[in-house]
């Protein structure tokens, strides 16, 4: 097997993201064949022994990627010190070992969440330099005007920086509430809720329906399914740099 950078191998093992792996190397917590490793070192996982904090890296771990339809009120976390329900408390214990959520979906929101042991996949879907679509159905108060929708599409000032252009479609409209389809290519903290509030149409319900090419479709809320390799490998090919 061709030699690869250590941070890539550590991330591919599912231990952590590539960015975190770089920090482990800088913190001198990684050894290569018994010697202290440094950023920039390369290795062949079939020939070399890579250890993190003294623990040998398992390069043969089978990649697992789950799609979970998160209900509202569930925390996107492995565990919660306050005893709240987490996504992992809704999965079988034997399935959770080595897995982590890819990004976050706030407690009040529901819908598509990926859970994996694949560090490279996590990097591709969470690092700002990669752009990928995240699709939402958003129920808001009132009936947004054409001007409001146009403002949202073109970008709104948030925390001193304009949001990236978004795709917006009005699916249903009533005087008291409206249903929107929103497609984002960035993921600031509670972005949709904050933009909607700023534009005068607070969110009543928010559901993420798809992450890139992976859609919920008929997956019931609170349920999960394993993605096969044909579904998740295209996510690793997301290389388009974001504009932020």
C-alpha positions in Angstrom: 0.0 0.0 0.0 1.2 3.5 -0.8 2.5 5.6 2.1 0.1 8.3 3.3 0.4 11.1 5.8 -0.2 10.1 9.4 -3.0 12.5 10.0 -4.9 11.0 7.1 -4.4 7.5 8.4 -5.4 8.4 11.9 -8.6 10.1 10.6 -9.4 7.1 8.3 -9.2 4.8 11.3 -12.2 6.6 12.8 -10.4 7.8 15.8 -10.9 11.5 15.1 -11.0 14.1 12.3 -7.9 14.9 10.3 -7.7 18.3 12.0 -7.7 16.7 15.4 -5.1 14.2 14.2 -2.8 17.1 13.3 -3.2 18.4 16.8 -2.3 15.0 18.2 0.9 15.0 16.2 1.8 18.5 17.3 1.1 17.5 20.9 3.6 14.6 20.5 1.0 11.9 21.3 1.7 9.8 18.2 4.5 7.3 17.6 5.6 5.6 14.4 7.3 2.2 14.8 8.1 3.2 18.4 9.6 6.6 17.6 7.9 10.0 18.2 6.1 11.1 15.0 5.8 14.6 13.7 3.5 16.5 11.3 4.4 15.6 7.8 5.5 12.0 8.5 4.1 9.3 6.2 3.4 5.6 6.8 2.1 2.4 5.2 -0.6 1.1 7.5 0.1 -2.5 6.3 3.8 -2.3 7.3 4.2 0.4 9.9 3.0 0.5 13.6 1.1 3.7 14.4 0.2 4.4 18.0 -1.8 7.2 19.6 -1.3 7.7 23.4 0.3 4.3 23.4 -2.6 2.5 21.8 -1.9 0.8 18.4 -4.1 2.2 15.7 -6.4 -0.3 14.1 -6.3 0.4 10.4 -8.6 -2.5 9.7 -11.7 -1.2 11.3 -14.7 -1.6 9.1 -16.2 1.7 8.0 -19.7 2.3 9.4 -22.0 5.1 8.4 -25.5 5.4 9.7 -28.3 7.8 8.8 -30.4 8.7 11.8 -33.7 10.6 11.7 -33.3 12.6 14.9 -36.4 13.7 16.7 -36.8 17.1 18.3 -35.6 17.3 21.9 -32.7 14.8 21.3 -29.2 16.0 21.9 -26.5 15.5 19.2 -23.9 14.1 21.5 -22.4 10.8 22.6 -23.5 11.4 26.2 -25.0 14.3 28.2 -23.9 15.1 31.8 -27.4 16.5 32.5 -29.1 13.2 31.7 -30.9 14.3 28.6 -31.7 11.9 25.7 -28.9 11.8 23.2 -28.8 10.3 19.7 -26.6 7.5 21.1 -29.1 6.6 23.8 -31.5 5.8 20.9 -29.1 3.4 19.2 -28.2 -0.2 20.2 -25.2 -0.2 22.6 -23.3 -2.7 20.4 -23.6 -0.3 17.5 -22.2 2.8 19.2 -18.6 1.8 19.9 -16.2 4.0 18.0 -18.9 6.1 16.3 -19.4 9.9 16.5 -22.0 12.3 15.0 -21.0 14.2 11.9 -21.6 17.8 12.8 -24.5 18.9 14.9 -28.3 19.3 14.7 -29.6 21.5 17.5 -31.9 20.0 20.1 -35.0 21.8 18.8 -34.4 20.6 15.3 -35.1 17.2 13.8 -34.1 15.2 10.7 -31.1 13.8 9.0 -27.9 13.2 11.0 -25.0 11.1 9.9 -23.1 9.0 12.5 -19.8 7.3 11.6 -16.4 6.0 12.6 -14.9 7.5 9.4 -12.8 10.5 10.2 -12.2 11.5 6.6 -15.9 11.6 6.0 -16.4 13.8 9.0 -13.7 16.2 7.8 -15.3 16.4 4.3 -18.7 17.2 5.8 -17.7 19.6 8.5 -14.6 21.5 7.4 -15.4 25.0 6.1 -13.2 24.6 3.0 -15.6 22.0 1.6 -19.0 23.0 0.2 -22.0 20.5 0.3 -25.7 21.0 0.2 -27.8 20.5 3.3 -31.6 20.6 2.6 -34.2 21.6 5.1 -38.0 22.0 5.3 -38.7 25.0 7.5 -42.0 26.1 8.9 -42.0 29.8 9.8 -44.5 32.2 11.2 -46.4 34.4 8.8 -46.0 34.8 5.0 -42.6 36.0 3.9 -42.7 38.6 1.2 -40.8 38.4 -2.1 -38.3 40.9 -0.7 -37.7 38.8 2.4 -37.2 35.7 0.4 -34.8 37.5 -2.0 -32.8 38.9 1.0 -32.5 35.4 2.4 -31.4 33.9 -0.9 -28.7 36.5 -1.5 -27.3 36.5 2.0 -28.0 38.1 5.4 -25.5 39.8 7.8 -25.0 37.5 10.7 -22.3 38.1 13.4 -20.7 40.7 11.2 -20.4 38.5 8.1 -22.8 37.9 5.3 -24.2 34.4 4.9 -23.5 32.5 1.7 -26.2 32.5 -1.0 -29.0 30.0 -0.2 -31.6 28.2 -2.3 -35.1 29.0 -1.1 -38.4 27.8 -2.3 -41.9 28.6 -0.9 -43.7 25.3 -0.7 -46.9 26.3 1.1 -48.1 29.7 2.3 -50.8 30.8 4.6 -51.3 34.1 6.5 -50.3 32.5 9.8 -47.4 30.2 8.6 -45.4 29.1 5.6 -43.4 26.1 4.6 -40.0 26.7 3.0 -37.4 24.5 1.4 -34.0 25.9 2.2 -30.7 24.6 0.9 -27.5 25.8 2.6 -23.8 25.3 1.8 -22.5 26.4 5.2 -23.4 25.6 8.7 -23.2 28.4 11.2 -24.6 27.9 14.7 -28.5 27.8 14.5 -28.2 29.7 11.2 -31.6 29.1 9.8 -33.4 30.0 13.0 -31.3 33.2 13.5 -31.8 34.4 9.9 -35.5 33.7 10.0 -35.9 35.5 13.3 -33.9 38.5 11.9 -36.2 38.6 8.9 -39.3 38.7 11.0 -40.5 35.1 10.5 -39.5 32.9 13.5 -39.1 29.2 13.0 -41.9 26.9 14.2 -40.4 23.7 13.0 -37.1 22.7 11.3 -36.4 19.4 9.7 -33.2 18.5 7.8 -34.2 16.3 4.9 -30.9 15.6 3.2 -27.2 15.9 3.5 -25.6 16.1 0.1 -26.9 13.1 -1.8 -28.2 11.3 1.3 -31.9 11.9 1.9 -34.2 10.7 4.7 -36.9 9.7 2.2 -39.3 7.3 4.1 -37.0 6.7 7.1 -39.3 7.1 10.2 -38.4 9.6 12.9 -36.3 8.1 15.7 -35.1 5.3 13.4 -31.8 4.7 11.6 -30.3 2.7 8.8 -26.8 1.8 7.7 -25.6 3.3 4.5 -23.9 1.1 2.0 -20.6 2.1 0.4 -22.2 3.3 -2.8 -24.1 5.9 -0.7 -21.4 7.3 1.4 -18.3 7.2 -0.8 -19.5 10.0 -3.0 -19.4 12.2 0.1 -15.6 11.8 0.1 -15.4 13.3 -3.3 -16.8 16.7 -2.2 -13.8 18.9 -3.0 -15.5 22.2 -4.1 -14.1 24.9 -1.9 -16.6 27.1 -0.1 -16.8 30.8 -0.7 -16.6 31.8 3.0 
